Amino acid sequence: MQLSLDQAIGLCRMAALGAGANEEAAHSLAASIVAAEAEGLATVGLTHFIDYLEALEAGRIDGKAEPVITRPALAVFLSDARGGLAHTGFDRTIDDLAKAARLFGVAIFSQKNAYTCGALGYFTGRLAGQGLVSFAATNGPAVLAGSGSVKPVYCTNPMSFAAPAADGAPLVIDQSSSATAFVNIRKAAEDGKKIPEGWALDASGNPTTDPAAAMKGAMLAFGGQRGANIALMVEVLAAGLSGANWSLDAPWFSGGPDSPGTGLFVLAVEPKLLDPDFEKRMKNQLDRLRRRYGVHVPGRARADAAEKAAARGITAPKAVVQRISEFAARYSS
């Protein structure tokens, strides 16, 4: 089904309201989901939105939670999401976070007790849009084996890095510590397709290409021990510093009544204090890497897709739109 971005945001907003969110939470969630869909990130777009709606309905997300935001230092913002969305506290803070980064050179946002973030590049990309270099890390329920382990001890523990470039799309890197994202394994299971070797282990600790067996076992880190070490680093930044649930202690995001209580760490840096010509130099370097050396520059394809979606709208599976519409009808009625 074809939807304009305004139609998609309106539908998702009404669906979130119908599932139990308040107006602020519904707006924050709808904006992030449609942004992901528009950028071509379908696995964390409208299809994933249904996970949020079902979590709101079941109480895993408190759709009316009021995040408590404190500022223990001038460049540090702490948010307790109180069982709500990861997006609401950040949306409330982003402008002050950016102002603090411009004033002090760096600023930190740290959050606990939230539902999972979805597309992490949504957070860093918006800061890059304000001219800031940013890094983000988040955790969730355990699905990833640690170094030397065959049992899940970390989430996929994604990280994102973004940097502005003059007169063009920012660099946006958004990737998990695992060999792939969990949603890709789940989609393979739904589609009845095998997964590549090196993505996961079954429940007995044996390598598997069966996505159903993988979801009962453990995912694998990219790059072996090095990737597992990065997952641990992300865990410390996201959960350790914030006081959020460690991945081992986080309830599952798609079952039961409890929030996974995850953490989020965002660092914002003002590059102009270090190099006033940073954005111009970034543009020149990214252009050189892409044009002369054939390097894939992350973020460019997302920006191109978003530009096309703004003009043409997005296309979503009819069954997904119908399921979202069922929640929206509750609000309309």
C-alpha positions as CSV (number, residue, x, y, z in Angstrom):
1,M,0.0,0.0,0.0
2,Q,1.2,3.5,-0.9
3,L,1.3,6.1,1.9
4,S,2.6,9.7,2.0
5,L,4.9,10.4,4.9
6,D,2.2,12.6,6.5
7,Q,-0.4,9.8,6.1
8,A,2.1,7.2,7.6
9,I,2.9,9.5,10.6
10,G,-0.8,10.2,11.1
11,L,-1.7,6.5,11.0
12,C,1.1,5.5,13.3
13,R,0.3,8.3,15.8
14,M,-3.4,7.2,15.9
15,A,-2.4,3.5,16.3
16,A,0.0,4.3,19.2
17,L,-2.8,6.3,20.9
18,G,-5.2,3.4,20.3
19,A,-2.6,1.1,21.9
20,G,-2.4,3.2,25.0
21,A,0.2,5.9,24.4
22,N,-0.2,9.5,25.3
23,E,0.1,12.2,22.7
24,E,3.8,13.0,23.3
25,A,4.8,9.3,23.2
26,A,2.7,8.6,20.2
27,H,4.3,11.5,18.3
28,S,7.8,10.5,19.3
29,L,7.3,6.9,18.3
30,A,5.5,7.6,15.0
31,A,8.2,10.1,13.9
32,S,11.0,7.6,14.5
33,I,9.2,4.6,12.9
34,V,8.3,6.5,9.7
35,A,11.8,8.0,9.5
36,A,13.2,4.5,9.5
37,E,10.8,3.3,6.9
38,A,11.5,6.3,4.7
39,E,15.2,5.7,4.9
40,G,14.7,2.1,3.6
41,L,15.2,0.4,7.0
42,A,12.1,-1.8,6.7
43,T,13.0,-4.3,9.4
44,V,12.9,-1.4,12.0
45,G,10.1,0.5,10.3
46,L,6.4,-0.2,10.0
47,T,6.8,-4.0,10.5
48,H,8.7,-3.4,13.8
49,F,6.1,-0.8,14.8
50,I,3.7,-3.7,15.4
51,D,6.1,-4.9,18.2
52,Y,5.7,-1.5,19.8
53,L,1.9,-1.5,19.5
54,E,1.7,-4.9,21.1
55,A,4.1,-3.9,23.8
56,L,2.0,-0.9,24.6
57,E,-1.1,-3.1,24.7
58,A,0.5,-5.6,27.0
59,G,2.1,-3.1,29.3
60,R,5.7,-3.7,28.4
61,I,5.8,-0.1,27.4
62,D,4.1,2.4,29.7
63,G,2.6,4.7,27.1
64,K,1.8,7.4,29.6
65,A,5.2,7.3,31.5
66,E,6.7,10.7,32.3
67,P,10.5,10.5,31.9
68,V,12.4,12.1,34.8
69,I,15.3,14.1,33.5
70,T,18.0,15.5,35.7
71,R,21.2,17.4,35.1
72,P,23.9,16.4,37.6
73,A,26.5,18.4,35.7
74,L,26.1,21.1,33.1
75,A,27.0,18.8,30.3
76,V,25.4,15.6,31.6
77,F,21.7,14.7,31.2
78,L,20.2,11.7,33.0
79,S,16.8,10.3,32.0
80,D,14.8,7.7,33.7
81,A,12.2,6.5,31.1
82,R,10.2,4.8,33.9
83,G,9.2,1.9,31.7
84,G,8.2,4.1,28.7
85,L,9.7,4.7,25.3
86,A,13.4,5.4,24.7
87,H,12.5,8.3,22.4
88,T,10.4,10.5,24.7
89,G,13.2,11.5,27.1
90,F,15.7,12.0,24.3
91,D,13.2,14.2,22.3
92,R,12.7,16.3,25.4
93,T,16.4,16.7,25.8
94,I,17.9,16.9,22.4
95,D,17.9,20.7,22.0
96,D,19.4,21.3,25.5
97,L,22.0,18.5,24.8
98,A,23.0,20.3,21.6
99,K,23.3,23.6,23.3
100,A,25.4,22.1,26.1
101,A,27.7,20.4,23.5
102,R,28.2,23.8,21.7
103,L,29.0,25.5,25.0
104,F,31.2,22.9,26.6
105,G,32.5,21.0,23.6
106,V,30.9,17.7,24.7
107,A,27.7,16.6,26.3
108,I,26.2,13.3,27.4
109,F,22.7,11.9,27.5
110,S,22.3,8.7,29.6
111,Q,19.0,6.9,30.0
112,K,17.7,3.8,31.9
113,N,14.4,1.9,32.2
114,A,13.3,2.2,28.6
115,Y,11.9,-0.1,25.8
116,T,14.3,-0.9,23.0
117,C,15.3,2.0,20.7
118,G,14.7,0.7,17.2
119,A,16.9,2.5,14.6
120,L,19.8,3.9,16.7
121,G,20.9,6.1,13.8
122,Y,17.7,8.1,14.3
123,F,19.3,9.6,17.5
124,T,22.8,10.3,16.1
125,G,21.6,11.4,12.7
126,R,19.5,14.2,14.3
127,L,22.4,15.5,16.2
128,A,24.5,15.4,13.0
129,G,21.7,17.5,11.4
130,Q,22.5,20.1,14.1
131,G,26.2,20.1,13.2
132,L,27.4,17.8,15.9
133,V,29.5,14.6,15.9
134,S,27.7,12.0,17.9
135,F,28.1,8.4,19.2
136,A,25.3,6.3,20.7
137,A,25.1,2.8,22.2
138,T,22.2,0.8,23.5
139,N,21.4,-2.7,24.9
140,G,18.5,-5.0,25.3
141,P,17.5,-8.5,26.2
142,A,20.3,-11.1,25.9
143,V,20.6,-12.8,22.5
144,L,24.3,-12.7,21.7
145,A,27.0,-15.0,22.9
146,G,30.0,-13.5,24.6
147,S,33.6,-14.3,23.9
148,G,34.2,-18.0,24.8
149,S,30.5,-18.5,25.6
150,V,27.8,-20.4,23.7
151,K,24.9,-18.9,25.8
152,P,23.4,-15.4,25.2
153,V,24.8,-12.8,27.6
154,Y,24.4,-9.5,25.6
155,C,21.9,-8.0,23.3
156,T,22.9,-7.3,19.7
157,N,24.2,-4.1,21.4
158,P,24.1,-1.7,18.5
159,M,26.2,1.4,18.2
160,S,25.8,4.4,15.9
161,F,28.2,7.2,14.9
162,A,27.3,10.3,12.9
163,A,29.2,13.3,11.6
164,P,28.0,16.3,9.6
165,A,29.4,17.1,6.2
166,A,29.0,20.4,4.4
167,D,26.3,20.7,1.7
168,G,25.2,17.1,1.9
169,A,24.1,14.1,3.9
170,P,25.9,13.3,7.1
171,L,27.9,10.2,7.7
172,V,25.7,7.8,9.7
173,I,27.0,4.5,10.8
174,D,24.4,2.3,12.5
175,Q,25.3,-1.3,13.2
176,S,25.0,-4.1,15.8
177,S,27.8,-5.9,17.6
178,S,26.3,-9.1,16.2
179,A,26.9,-10.5,12.8
180,T,23.4,-9.3,11.9
181,A,20.4,-7.7,13.6
182,F,17.9,-9.9,15.5
183,V,15.1,-8.7,13.3
184,N,16.8,-10.2,10.2
185,I,16.9,-13.6,11.8
186,R,13.3,-13.3,12.8
187,K,12.3,-12.3,9.3
188,A,14.2,-15.3,7.9
189,A,12.2,-17.5,10.2
190,E,9.0,-15.9,9.1
191,D,9.9,-16.3,5.4
192,G,11.1,-19.9,5.8
193,K,14.6,-19.0,4.6
194,K,18.0,-20.2,5.9
195,I,20.5,-17.7,7.5
196,P,24.2,-17.6,6.5
197,E,26.8,-19.6,8.5
198,G,28.5,-17.5,11.2
199,W,25.3,-15.7,12.3
200,A,24.2,-18.0,15.1
201,L,24.3,-21.1,17.3
202,D,21.5,-23.5,18.2
203,A,20.5,-24.2,21.8
204,S,23.3,-26.9,22.1
205,G,26.0,-24.4,21.0
206,N,26.4,-25.8,17.5
207,P,26.6,-23.5,14.4
208,T,23.2,-23.3,12.6
209,T,21.6,-21.9,9.5
210,D,18.1,-22.6,10.8
211,P,16.7,-19.2,12.0
212,A,14.2,-21.0,14.3
213,A,17.0,-22.8,16.0
214,A,19.0,-19.6,16.2
215,M,16.3,-17.9,18.1
216,K,16.4,-20.7,20.7
217,G,20.2,-20.5,20.8
218,A,22.5,-17.5,20.6
219,M,23.6,-15.0,18.0
220,L,27.3,-14.5,17.2
221,A,29.3,-11.3,17.3
222,F,30.9,-10.0,14.1
223,G,34.6,-10.6,14.0
224,G,34.6,-13.2,16.7
225,Q,36.2,-12.1,20.0
226,R,36.7,-8.5,18.8
227,G,33.0,-8.1,18.1
228,A,32.1,-9.7,21.4
229,N,34.5,-7.2,23.2
230,I,32.7,-4.3,21.4
231,A,29.4,-5.7,22.6
232,L,30.7,-5.7,26.2
233,M,31.9,-2.1,25.7
234,V,28.4,-1.1,24.5
235,E,26.9,-2.9,27.5
236,V,29.0,-0.9,29.9
237,L,28.2,2.5,28.2
238,A,24.5,1.8,27.8
239,A,23.6,-0.2,30.9
240,G,26.5,0.2,33.3
241,L,26.7,4.0,33.3
242,S,23.0,4.5,33.3
243,G,21.9,1.9,35.9
244,A,19.7,0.2,33.3
245,N,19.2,-3.6,33.2
246,W,22.2,-5.6,32.1
247,S,21.1,-7.6,29.0
248,L,21.2,-10.8,31.1
249,D,18.5,-9.2,33.4
250,A,16.3,-7.6,30.8
251,P,12.9,-9.2,30.2
252,W,12.2,-10.2,26.6
253,F,10.9,-7.3,24.5
254,S,8.1,-9.3,22.7
255,G,6.5,-11.3,25.6
256,G,5.2,-10.8,29.1
257,P,4.2,-7.7,30.9
258,D,7.6,-6.3,31.9
259,S,9.7,-3.6,30.3
260,P,13.2,-4.7,29.2
261,G,14.4,-1.6,31.1
262,T,17.2,-1.0,28.6
263,G,19.8,1.8,28.6
264,L,20.9,4.4,26.1
265,F,24.2,6.4,25.9
266,V,24.5,9.3,23.6
267,L,27.7,11.5,23.3
268,A,27.5,14.8,21.4
269,V,30.6,16.7,20.3
270,E,31.0,20.2,18.8
271,P,33.5,19.7,16.0
272,K,33.9,23.5,15.3
273,L,35.6,24.0,18.6
274,L,38.3,21.6,17.4
275,D,38.4,22.5,13.7
276,P,36.2,25.3,12.4
277,D,36.5,23.8,8.9
278,F,35.5,20.3,10.0
279,E,32.3,20.0,7.9
280,K,34.0,21.1,4.7
281,R,37.0,18.7,5.3
282,M,34.5,15.9,6.0
283,K,32.7,16.6,2.7
284,N,35.9,16.6,0.8
285,Q,37.2,13.4,2.4
286,L,33.9,11.5,2.0
287,D,33.8,12.6,-1.7
288,R,37.3,11.4,-2.2
289,L,36.7,8.0,-0.6
290,R,33.6,7.5,-2.6
291,R,34.6,8.8,-6.0
292,R,38.2,7.9,-6.2
293,Y,38.3,4.7,-4.1
294,G,34.8,3.3,-4.4
295,V,34.2,3.3,-0.7
296,H,30.7,2.9,0.5
297,V,29.8,5.9,2.7
298,P,27.1,5.0,5.2
299,G,24.3,7.5,5.5
300,R,24.2,8.6,1.9
301,A,21.7,5.9,0.8
302,R,19.5,6.6,3.8
303,A,19.4,10.3,2.9
304,D,18.6,9.6,-0.7
305,A,15.8,7.1,0.2
306,A,14.3,9.7,2.6
307,E,14.4,12.4,0.0
308,K,12.6,10.1,-2.5
309,A,10.1,9.1,0.2
310,A,9.3,12.7,1.0
311,A,8.4,13.2,-2.7
312,R,6.7,9.8,-3.5
313,G,5.7,8.4,-0.2
314,I,6.4,4.8,1.1
315,T,5.1,1.4,0.1
316,A,4.3,-1.0,2.9
317,P,2.8,-4.5,2.9
318,K,-1.0,-4.5,3.0
319,A,-1.1,-6.8,6.0
320,V,1.2,-4.5,8.0
321,V,-0.9,-1.4,7.3
322,Q,-4.1,-3.3,8.1
323,R,-2.7,-4.5,11.5
324,I,-1.6,-0.9,12.3
325,S,-5.1,0.3,11.2
326,E,-6.7,-2.0,13.7
327,F,-5.0,-0.2,16.5
328,A,-5.7,3.2,15.0
329,A,-9.4,2.3,14.8
330,R,-9.5,1.9,18.6
331,Y,-8.5,5.6,18.9
332,S,-10.9,6.7,16.2
333,S,-13.8,5.0,17.9
